[in-house]
Amino acid sequence: MYYGGQRMNFSQILQPACSQRLAKEEWSQTLWANLNVQILQDGIDGFLKTFRKLSKEIRSLPVAFYLESKMKEFKDSIPLLLDLKNEALRDRHWKDLMTKTGTSFEMNPDTFTLENMFAMELHKYTDVISDIVASAVKELSIEKYCIECKPARGVKEIIDTWENMKFTVQRYIKGTQDRGSILGSVDDFLQILDDNAMNLQSISGSRFVGPFLNTVQQWEKTLSLIGEVIAVWMVVQRKWMYLESIFIGGDIRSQLPDEAKKFDNIHKIFKRIMSDTVKDPVIKRCCLASNRLFDLQNLSEGLEKCQKSLNDYLDSKRNAFPRFFFISDDELLSILGSSDPTCVQEHIIKMYDNIASLRFQDGDNGEMLATGMISAEGEEMAFRQAIAAEGRVEDWMTAVLQEMRRTNRLITKEAIFRYCEDKSRVDWMLLYQGMVVLAGNQVWWTWEVEDVFHKVKKGEKQALKSYAKKMHQQIDELVTRITEPLSKNDRKKYNTVLIIDVHARDIVDIFVRDSIMDAREFEWESQLRFYWDREPDELNVRQCTGTFSYGYEYMGLNGRLVITPLTDRIYLTLTQALSMYLGGAPAGPAGTGKTETTKDLAKALGLLCVVTNCGEGMDYKAVGKIFSGLAQCGAWGCFDEFNRIDASVLSVISSQIQTIRNALIHHLKKFQFEGQEITMDARMGIFITMNPGYAGRTELPESVKALFRPVVVIVPDLQQICEIMLFFRRISFGQGRQSCSDV
């Protein structure tokens, strides 16, 4: 180009730094970065100014019109030169420009002149240049930044990150033993991976991704594979950590030899993988190692099989001794993995109500014998026949359970037979365990009330009033004894009997007041009545139409609730529900006694009551295991805040309960439940408590409501409860002899 009377080379308009020969990719970027466009702008403005000073006659000539149009085109092209100066332009963009303008020139700063540029007639291609420059800018943003131009990770930065990011490897210490290496937390890595994957997905969806498409697609696959490997790796590590303590060095190896061998092979492979990771912890190389995903998937499948075999083994033990359903897998494994019978001691409280431990002693032949049970208060029930704690733990634990019930039955029968035989009633109570005294006392109270009804029929009109006076005297005698020096357990025993005696006295007083003179009256039929039936020589409890076998579950001195009219109403609802093979559903605000009243009724019937606190995380499998344990051991289950369970899970639970109910209705000894055959103890019961209207509670499905009889528990009889409890406090501190009228 000629300017100022001389031909100018393009490189003369550039700063001196561009005089050296550059690589093609660098050339376009450096060339235009150093282009001084201001020289061109000033030059063309000078030409136009000079042209306008010419006379009108000259400017009217055709050649003048042509010259002016060319200068204006040149001026219009200068802003486009500024666009082409953008640092985002690469060699591929120049080639695209030449193609679309139909020109060709060599990309060389020594030979490329402005003449070449203006030969393209840039003013005709304003839109083309704008599109090319916009594409270049977007592609640069992909290369350096994310699509939204936020300071996120571009392709190059993503590559650099994952080429250098390393796993955190730490030692796995179990107790005092170093069990090897494991991966530390991977949460931060997974968060970065998710962010990078989303970035790459956004980039791949851009229409400007063309030059980087292969790289982006390759890294999308790489990050996806890394994420999959890490996910499987952590699952394998979690399973390995759980099973390693069971199969490596544990006694369980001898009981599951095949699974132990499988785990040994898995253990070796996992240790090798972790050893390689310690040597080279770079995440990309660890995850993309040859067959790494395949190996980890095989390990996961193998561990899953070991876990399933272990679960099947534990289920077989639980079905052999159903109370194992009420302890966790780890607790059961600690029992099964030990040859010491005393290892059950720390878990006995979860399998029995209020039992702290079994009493063991050495036998004549060196074997360990279970000779009795000790309650949390220290009361003991010695077995009539010692049980050898040898062989499989589920076998001798079953024998212990049977002996507990057999011994309790024999002692209860003896206590009933010897009631006030050669001792006073209060002295008779000292001879036996607390729950035996309660059962015997209630059997005799039932007999005495019905005997009074017989006397009334025969014409003794004052029989009921005379018996009411007798009951007042019995309470006076009991109160007198409580004020005397007693051991802690004897005092607690007397207090518990006094609670029941006060309730029995109140019932008789109501009979006197309302002239209840017949055993067939509802007021008597609605009471819990205890009978020792000669056939089949068992203790039975009756209330209205329901008859229930006493459970003989030894519970020590765990006390009883003050019985109020509300308590009686709950008792009646629950027992009538049981007589129709249904469950009970006390509902009301927190703290009104729903759960405790259910447990108290179970105590009255001599049955174990297992309380389960329900939550949103409970699934039908966990509930099904509890149901299976309850059905096989004849216990009651009280599910607290049952309406916190998800509605979809409740629908499945309703079918499980219906299956159990059908077995009860048809008096089946065995039935199919959750895919396996289990035994049925007809004494089982299922109860639920609910707090309606509280946050996070769901409405029970109709299929569940139909299986339970509701009872509303709103306000407990606090005045009556407080009067009786405060009276106990007074007499417990020995404040003189109290009259029964004070109660």
Residue, then its C-alpha position, 0 to 999 in steps of 0.5 A: m500500500y502507498y502512504g505518504g508517497q511510498r509503498m508500505n509493507f504490512s510489517q512496517i505498520l506493526q511494532p518491531a516485535c513482530s518482525q521476527r518469523l513466528a509459528k502460524e498459530e502464533w503469527s495471527q495472534t501476535l500480528w493483530a495484537n500489535l497492529n497500530v490501527q490508529i495510523l490507518q484511521d488518521g491517514i484515511d481521515g486526512f485523505l477525506k479532509t483533503f478531498r473535501k477541500l477540492s473544488k466542486e467541479i473536481r469533486s463532480l468528476p466521475v473519477a472523484f466519485y469513484l475515489e470518494s467511494k473507495m476511501k469510504e469503503f476503506k474507512d468502513s473496513i478499519p473497524l473490521l480490522l479492529d475485530l480481526k485484531n482479537e486475540a481469540l483468532r487462530d489459524r483456522h479462523w483465518k483460513d475460514l475468512m479466506t474461504k468465505t471472502g474468496t481470497s488467498f494469501e500466505m500467512n507470513p508477516d514479511t509478505f502479508t500486506l494491507e493490500n492483501m487485506f483490502a483485496m478481500e473487500l472486508h466491508k462486503y463481509t461485515d456479517v461474516i467477519s462478525d460471525i467468525v470473530a464471535s465464534a473465535v471468542k466463544e471457542l476461547s471461552i471454552e478453552k479457558y472458561c465455562i460457557e457462562c463465562k463464570p470463573a469455572r474450570g475450562v478444558k485445559e484446567i480440568i485436564d490439569t486437575w485430574e492429571n495431578m489430583k491424588f487419593t487420600v490414603q489412611r491406615y485402617i486401625k481396628g482396636t489396636q491392630d493395623r489392618g492395612s490401608i484404606l481410602g480416606s474421604v472422597d466427598d470433595f473429589l466427587q464434588i469436583l468431578d460432578d462440577n467438571a462433568m457438568n462443565l463438560q456437558s455444557i461445553s459439548g452442547s455449545r455450537f462453538v465446541g467443534p475444535f475441542l469436541n474430541t477432547v471434551q468427549q474423551w474427558e466426559k468418558t474419563l470422568s464418568l469412568i472415574g466416578e463409576v470406579i470410585a463409587v464401586w471402590m467405596v462400596v467394596q471398601r465399606k463391605w470389606m471393612y465390615l466383613e474383615s473383622i468377622f472373617i479374618g481372625g474371628d471364630i466365625r471362620s470355623q462356622l462358615p469355612d467356604e465363605a471364609k475361603k472366598f473372603d480370603n481371596i477377596h482380601k488378597i486382591f483388595k490389599r493388592i489394589m490398596s498397595d498399588t494405590v499407596k505407591d501411586p495415589v493419582i486418582k486418574r491412574c488408579c481408576l484407569a488402571s487395567n481392569r480396575l473397574f472389572d476387578l472392583q465389580n468382581l470384588s463387590e459381587g464376591l463380598e455381596k455373596c459373602q454378606k448374603s451367606l452371613n445374613d442367611y446364617l444369622d437368620s438361621k440362628r434367629n429362627a432357632f432362637p427368635r429373641f436374637f431378632f431383637i439384637s443387631d447383627d454385630e451383637l449377634l456376631s459377637i455372641l456367635g463368634s465366641s465360645d464363652p457362654t458369658c458373652v451373652q451377658e451384655h446383650i441379655i437386657k435386650m432379649y429379656d425385659n428387665i433382666a440384667s444377667l444370667r447366673f452361671q456356675d461351674g458344673d461337676n464335669g467342668e461345664m458351665l451351668a446357667t442356674g438362674m436369672i438376676s433382674a436389674e434390681g438384683e432380685e434373682m429367680a433360681f432355676r429348678q433345673a440348671i441348664a448346661a451352657e454348651g454346644r450351639v448357643e441358640d440351643w442352650m439359650t432356648a433351653v434357658l428360656q424354657e426353663m425360665r417359664r417352667t420355673n416361673r410357672l412352678i413357683t407361681k403355682e406353689a405361691i397360689f397354693r400356699y397363699c396365707e397357708d401358715k403365714s400372714r399375707v404380708d409375710w407370704m409376699l416375702l417368700y416369692q419374687g415380685m411378679v409371682v406375688l402379684a400373680g398369686n395375689q390377683v388370682w386370690w382376689t378374683w376368687e374371693v370376689e366371685d366367692v362373695f357373689h356366691k355368698v350374696k346369691k345364698g342370701e348373705k346380703q352383707a358379704l360384699k360390704s364385709y369383703a370391702k372392709k377386709m380389703h381396707q384392713q389388708i391395705d392397712e396391714l401392708v402400709t404398716r409393714i412398709t413403714e418398718p425397716l425393709s430391704k430396698n427390693d422388699r419395699k419395692k415389692y410391697n409398693t407394687v402390690l399396694i398399687i394393685d391392692v388400691h385398685a382392687r379396693d376401689i373396684v370393690d367399693i364401686f361394687v358396694r356403691d352400685s350394688i353389683m352382686d353378680a359375676r355376670e355383671f359387666e362391671w366385673e366382666s370388664q376387669l382383668r381376672f386371674y384364674w388358675d384353671r385345673e384343666p389344663d393346670e395353667l394360669n389364665v387371664r380373662q377380660c370380657t370375651g377374651t381369655f389369655s394364657y399367662g406368659y410366665e416371663y420373668m421380669g424382676l421388680n420392674g414396677r407397675l403403673v397406677i391403674t386409673p379409669l383411663t388405664d382400665r379403658i385402654y386395657l379393655t380396648l387392647t384385650q378385646a382387639l386381641s380376642m378378635y386377632l387385631g392390634g391396638a392403636p392408642a392415639g393421643p399427645a406425647g406423654t399421656g401414657k400410651t406406650e407405658t400402658t401397653k407395656d403395663l398390660a403386657k406385664a400383667l399378662g406375663l409377656l415380653c413387650v418389645v418397643t420399637n421407635c419408628g421413623e421415616g427411615m424404617d422399611y418393610k424389611a426391618v419391620g418384617k424381621i421384628f414381626s418374625g421375631l414376635a411371632q416366633c417367641g410370642a411377644w408383644g410389639c409396640f411400635d411407637e409413633f407408627n405414623r412416622i413411617d412412610a405411607s408406601v411402606l405402611s401399605v406393605i406392612s399392612s399385608q405382613i400384619q394380615t398374613i400374621r392375623n390369618a395364621l392366628i385366626h386359623h390357629l396355625k403352628k407354622f406359616q409362610f412369612e416373607g418367603q420362609e416358613i416360621t413357627m407361630d406363638a399365639r400369644m403374640g400381639i402388635f400394637i401401635t401408638m400415634n401422635p396425630g397432628y404432629a409434624g412429619r406424621t402421615e395418615l394411616p392407609e385404610s388397609v392398616k386402620a382396619l387391622f387395629r382398634p383405636v383408643v383415644v388417650i388425651v388426659p391421664d388422671l393426674q390427680q389420682i396418680c399423684e395422690i397415690m404416688l405421694f402417699f407412697r412417698r410418705i410411707s416410704f419415709g416412715q412417717g407413722r402408720q397410715s390409714c387406708s383412707d389416706v390413699 
